[in-house]
Amino acid sequence: MLKAARFALAAFAVLLAIPAATAHAATRMPIGFFDDPTFRWSPTRDDNLRDAAVTGASVIYTTASWPGIASTKPSSAANGGDSAYRLGDLDELIFQSSLYGLRVMVDVTGTPKWANGGKAPNVMPKRLSDLTAFTRMLATRYNGRSGHGVVSLWTVWNEPNLQLFLTPQFAGKKIVGPANYAKLYRAAYAGIKAGNAGAKVAIGGTSARGRDKPLAGNSASIAPGTFARLLAQQKGLKFDAWAHHPYPTSPNLPPLQKVRYPNVDHRIRP
């Protein structure tokens, strides 16, 4: 059975990804779960998916970790059957979810060592074309015509306003995180749309909090409002939705916590 503590709201980004022409026709807000250990790796993962559907969920949000799927460089990046790729658990999740009427939303995130000079997953790839090739392979594999199921909802990078997931955020005191993320996003978006032109791609995926200035001894972060404002200044960005993680800014705070902009929870105050 699903544990209540593992419930996560995936509705915000998913709802924004609904085409405007159909939004008014929606009978309920899409909600779902984000819990890869429960839905991809647990021995009871199939039962867990069934239980999720019984609750009325309609979406399973999952991560496509680039370093996890391709820890070694594929000889043919466009071929999902390349021996370097490890896609079995993702394939299974997407197929099994469809049996229970659950859509899957995939977040592409992280960089393998072979693509960034042996560095951590939060360091950008040296060649953005490698990311484009990876996302094109995924989108093609799950475009509904390749025998591996359908994924029509995508996001690019987990919480890119945090150094934990994307570095650098600053060059000296100058904020550079949004510009770096824009490069990643363009590369991934191009690959996803090449693999499935009808896919909906959300930009952002931001954390609810950030500081907007470097602080010695602390992981660098940009407030989501600031991150969005500076990202909007980048050229050539196309997207179908803005994604944000509207949880409380600290685990011990209540769900109805109010925060001051440019931090953004589900409620803000000026």
DANORTA-V738065 format. One record per residue. N is the residue number from 1. OMEGA is omega as a letter, one per 20 degrees, with the letter a starting at -180 (999 if undefined). BURIAL is + if it has 16 or more other ideal C-beta (glycine too) atoms within 10 Angstrom, else -. Layout:
# DANORTA-V738065
n	omega	burial
N	OMEGA	BURIAL
N	OMEGA	BURIAL
This chain:
# DANORTA-V738065
n	omega	burial
1	r	-
2	r	+
3	a	-
4	a	-
5	a	-
6	a	-
7	r	-
8	a	-
9	r	+
10	a	+
11	a	+
12	a	+
13	a	+
14	a	+
15	r	-
16	a	+
17	r	+
18	r	+
19	a	-
20	a	-
21	a	-
22	a	-
23	a	-
24	a	-
25	a	-
26	a	-
27	r	-
28	r	-
29	r	-
30	r	+
31	a	+
32	a	+
33	r	+
34	a	+
35	a	+
36	r	+
37	a	-
38	a	+
39	a	+
40	a	+
41	r	-
42	r	-
43	a	-
44	a	-
45	r	+
46	r	-
47	a	-
48	r	+
49	r	+
50	r	-
51	r	+
52	r	+
53	a	+
54	r	-
55	a	-
56	r	-
57	r	+
58	a	+
59	r	+
60	r	+
61	a	+
62	a	+
63	r	+
64	a	+
65	r	+
66	r	+
67	r	+
68	a	-
69	a	+
70	a	+
71	r	-
72	a	-
73	r	-
74	r	+
75	r	-
76	a	-
77	a	+
78	a	-
79	r	-
80	r	+
81	r	-
82	a	+
83	r	-
84	a	+
85	r	+
86	a	-
87	a	+
88	a	-
89	r	+
90	r	+
91	a	-
92	r	+
93	a	+
94	r	+
95	a	-
96	r	+
97	a	+
98	r	-
99	a	-
100	r	+
101	a	-
102	r	+
103	r	+
104	r	+
105	a	+
106	r	+
107	r	+
108	a	+
109	r	+
110	a	+
111	r	+
112	a	+
113	a	-
114	a	+
115	a	+
116	r	+
117	r	-
118	a	-
119	a	-
120	a	-
121	a	+
122	r	+
123	a	+
124	r	+
125	r	+
126	r	-
127	a	-
128	r	+
129	r	-
130	r	+
131	r	+
132	a	+
133	a	+
134	a	+
135	r	+
136	r	+
137	a	+
138	a	+
139	r	+
140	a	+
141	a	+
142	r	+
143	r	+
144	a	-
145	a	-
146	r	-
147	a	-
148	r	+
149	a	+
150	r	+
151	a	+
152	a	+
153	a	+
154	r	+
155	a	+
156	r	+
157	r	+
158	r	+
159	a	+
160	r	+
161	r	+
162	r	+
163	r	+
164	a	-
165	r	+
166	r	+
167	j	+
168	r	+
169	a	+
170	r	+
171	a	-
172	r	-
173	a	-
174	r	-
175	r	+
176	a	-
177	a	+
178	r	+
179	r	-
180	r	+
181	r	+
182	r	+
183	r	-
184	a	+
185	r	+
186	a	+
187	a	+
188	r	+
189	a	+
190	r	+
191	a	+
192	a	+
193	r	+
194	r	+
195	a	+
196	a	+
197	a	-
198	a	-
199	r	+
200	a	+
201	r	+
202	r	+
203	r	+
204	a	+
205	a	+
206	r	+
207	a	+
208	a	+
209	r	+
210	a	+
211	r	-
212	r	+
213	r	-
214	a	+
215	a	-
216	r	-
217	a	-
218	r	-
219	a	-
220	r	+
221	r	+
222	r	+
223	a	+
224	r	+
225	r	+
226	r	+
227	a	+
228	a	+
229	a	-
230	r	+
231	r	+
232	r	-
233	r	-
234	a	-
235	r	-
236	a	-
237	r	-
238	r	-
239	a	+
240	a	+
241	r	+
242	r	+
243	r	+
244	r	+
245	a	+
246	r	+
247	r	+
248	a	+
249	r	-
250	a	-
251	a	-
252	r	-
253	a	-
254	a	-
255	a	-
256	r	-
257	r	-
258	r	-
259	a	+
260	r	-
261	k	-
262	r	+
263	a	+
264	r	+
265	r	+
266	r	+
267	r	-
268	r	-
269	a	-
270	999	-
